[in-house]
Amino acid sequence: MKRKVAILGATGIVGQRFIELLQNHPWFEISVLAASEKSAGKKYKDACDWKLTSPMPSEIGEMTVAASDLRSVESAGDVDFVFSAIPGDTASAIEEQFAAKYPVISKASAHRGDADVPLIIPEVNPDHLALIPIQKKKRGWSGYITTDPNCSTTQLAISLKPLMKFGLKSVMVSTMQALSGAGYPGVASMDIIDNVLPFIKNEEEKIETESTKVLGAFNHGAISKAPIRLSASCSRVNVSDGHTESVFVGLEQNPEIDEITREFEKFRGLPQELKLPSAPEHPIVVRRENDRPQPKCDRDCGNGMSVVLGRIRKDPVMTVKYTCLGHNTVRGAAGGSILHAELLAKKGYLD
Ligand SMILES: NC(=O)c1ccc[n+]([C@@H]2O[C@H](COP(=O)([O-])OP(=O)(O)OC[C@H]3O[C@@H](n4cnc5c(N)ncnc54)[C@H](OP(=O)(O)O)[C@@H]3O)[C@@H](O)[C@H]2O)c1
């Protein structure tokens, strides 16, 4: 029997990607679609402005959208667990209401910083799931909240993890982030055509704080943040999907570029070992051409779940620099959450 999942924020950009990626999923099936009061009670096809190139599945279009409260969702269908893709500023209380009863896997920022809430990239820090029983006990919940990092942090942290063996000291990152990262309708066309916007609200702070939590260690029931100095500068660019990042890394050691490249290419995590359905064979793919990675050419690598690196070279100020590309709504959002849920299922956290 497949586990039944409710999607909060189902009409949004990330919600649509959840629906696309969950079609024919071997372990999970969509039972409830929920969104704001504006959409509640409407058929999904009337409530949602579908933005993906794949067609909206016809049976999904006929489902009635529920309001995002426990009673409405439970009346709409059976639920085993919940994906949350609602705005960060509205997520806190809504997610807590569901977590009292169900596992909630959240793409929203509201609970990422809570000391008892895991912030998971399945290949990077699966051991942090050990916070779940601690959280349940502390909060007296039958369910729990576990979160994914924001999209730019996810691809950056995946690329940094293999470098930790060389003594990761400092990181500077400059991002060029896609339009879909702002949700829909997002940035006005008059602002972004022929333009770059050098500010994304709260994004730099999220990268700087979330990366050190994800790369931190789980000891004695708590996460200690990784001792890395990290500085981010974020811009919005006129690209539909796929965030590009210029990354500059200071290491304690001074490995050769070939050695660093080998570490990137051989990097594997628990999802690959467990052969989870959404795990890419290669979490990191290295391109050797001078002009790659590019969002248009490389964002769908590994079905959008691989992070693509290129231009790996020595840096005269730090130690090494490279370009990092990730699909923000797949690896950085719905695909990352689904992989997270597969790990939870395999580890018995959805039973
Ligand atoms: N886009 C990305 O690449 C990305 C990546 C990582 C994380 N995230 C995070 O994922 C979440 C969703 O992002 P998005 O890009 O999909 O945004 P979006 O396109 O603006 O969609 C927002 C969704 O939340 C629903 N919603 C809005 N206010 C609500 C409320 N008060 N109660 C219940 N539902 C409400 C909307 O429903 P209606 O249609 O009814 O208004 C819609 O389904 C955000 O927290 C975002 O920061 C996004």
PDBQT file of the ligand as one rigid body, heavy atoms in Angstrom, charges set to zero:
ROOT
HETATM    1  N1  LIG A 401      10.270  28.359  -5.697  1.00  0.00    +0.000 N 
HETATM    2  C1  LIG A 401      11.386  27.790  -5.255  1.00  0.00    +0.000 C 
HETATM    3  O1  LIG A 401      12.333  27.528  -6.007  1.00  0.00    +0.000 OA
HETATM    4  C2  LIG A 401      11.520  27.429  -3.795  1.00  0.00    +0.000 A 
HETATM    5  C3  LIG A 401      12.662  26.728  -3.416  1.00  0.00    +0.000 A 
HETATM    6  C4  LIG A 401      12.825  26.368  -2.077  1.00  0.00    +0.000 A 
HETATM    7  C5  LIG A 401      11.878  26.730  -1.160  1.00  0.00    +0.000 A 
HETATM    8  N2  LIG A 401      10.759  27.417  -1.542  1.00  0.00    +0.000 N 
HETATM    9  C6  LIG A 401       9.766  27.728  -0.516  1.00  0.00    +0.000 C 
HETATM   10  O2  LIG A 401       8.609  26.920  -0.786  1.00  0.00    +0.000 OA
HETATM   11  C7  LIG A 401       7.429  27.627  -0.400  1.00  0.00    +0.000 C 
HETATM   12  C8  LIG A 401       6.508  27.752  -1.606  1.00  0.00    +0.000 C 
HETATM   13  O3  LIG A 401       7.164  28.489  -2.622  1.00  0.00    +0.000 OA
HETATM   14  P1  LIG A 401       6.534  28.721  -4.069  1.00  0.00    +0.000 P 
HETATM   15  O4  LIG A 401       7.642  29.224  -4.891  1.00  0.00    +0.000 OA
HETATM   16  O5  LIG A 401       5.781  27.520  -4.499  1.00  0.00    +0.000 OA
HETATM   17  O6  LIG A 401       5.482  29.904  -3.775  1.00  0.00    +0.000 OA
HETATM   18  P2  LIG A 401       4.131  30.295  -4.568  1.00  0.00    +0.000 P 
HETATM   19  O7  LIG A 401       4.238  29.946  -5.997  1.00  0.00    +0.000 OA
HETATM   20  O8  LIG A 401       3.873  31.721  -4.197  1.00  0.00    +0.000 OA
HETATM   21  O9  LIG A 401       3.004  29.368  -3.887  1.00  0.00    +0.000 OA
HETATM   22  C9  LIG A 401       2.575  29.563  -2.574  1.00  0.00    +0.000 C 
HETATM   23  C10 LIG A 401       1.563  28.489  -2.190  1.00  0.00    +0.000 C 
HETATM   24  O10 LIG A 401       1.182  28.685  -0.808  1.00  0.00    +0.000 OA
HETATM   25  C11 LIG A 401      -0.248  28.879  -0.735  1.00  0.00    +0.000 C 
HETATM   26  N3  LIG A 401      -0.539  29.862   0.317  1.00  0.00    +0.000 N 
HETATM   27  C12 LIG A 401      -0.282  31.202   0.302  1.00  0.00    +0.000 A 
HETATM   28  N4  LIG A 401      -0.695  31.769   1.459  1.00  0.00    +0.000 NA
HETATM   29  C13 LIG A 401      -1.231  30.771   2.200  1.00  0.00    +0.000 A 
HETATM   30  C14 LIG A 401      -1.861  30.704   3.481  1.00  0.00    +0.000 A 
HETATM   31  N5  LIG A 401      -2.005  31.800   4.248  1.00  0.00    +0.000 N 
HETATM   32  N6  LIG A 401      -2.313  29.503   3.927  1.00  0.00    +0.000 NA
HETATM   33  C15 LIG A 401      -2.174  28.379   3.180  1.00  0.00    +0.000 A 
HETATM   34  N7  LIG A 401      -1.596  28.377   1.947  1.00  0.00    +0.000 NA
HETATM   35  C16 LIG A 401      -1.129  29.550   1.478  1.00  0.00    +0.000 A 
HETATM   36  C17 LIG A 401      -0.646  29.389  -2.107  1.00  0.00    +0.000 C 
HETATM   37  O11 LIG A 401      -2.027  29.095  -2.299  1.00  0.00    +0.000 OA
HETATM   38  P3  LIG A 401      -2.989  30.025  -3.233  1.00  0.00    +0.000 P 
HETATM   39  O12 LIG A 401      -2.699  29.645  -4.658  1.00  0.00    +0.000 OA
HETATM   40  O13 LIG A 401      -4.357  29.608  -2.794  1.00  0.00    +0.000 OA
HETATM   41  O14 LIG A 401      -2.649  31.449  -2.911  1.00  0.00    +0.000 OA
HETATM   42  C18 LIG A 401       0.273  28.537  -2.995  1.00  0.00    +0.000 C 
HETATM   43  O15 LIG A 401      -0.247  27.230  -3.105  1.00  0.00    +0.000 OA
HETATM   44  C19 LIG A 401       7.906  28.958   0.185  1.00  0.00    +0.000 C 
HETATM   45  O16 LIG A 401       8.044  28.833   1.582  1.00  0.00    +0.000 OA
HETATM   46  C20 LIG A 401       9.251  29.146  -0.484  1.00  0.00    +0.000 C 
HETATM   47  O17 LIG A 401      10.109  29.994   0.252  1.00  0.00    +0.000 OA
HETATM   48  C21 LIG A 401      10.571  27.776  -2.843  1.00  0.00    +0.000 A 
ENDROOT
TORSDOF 0
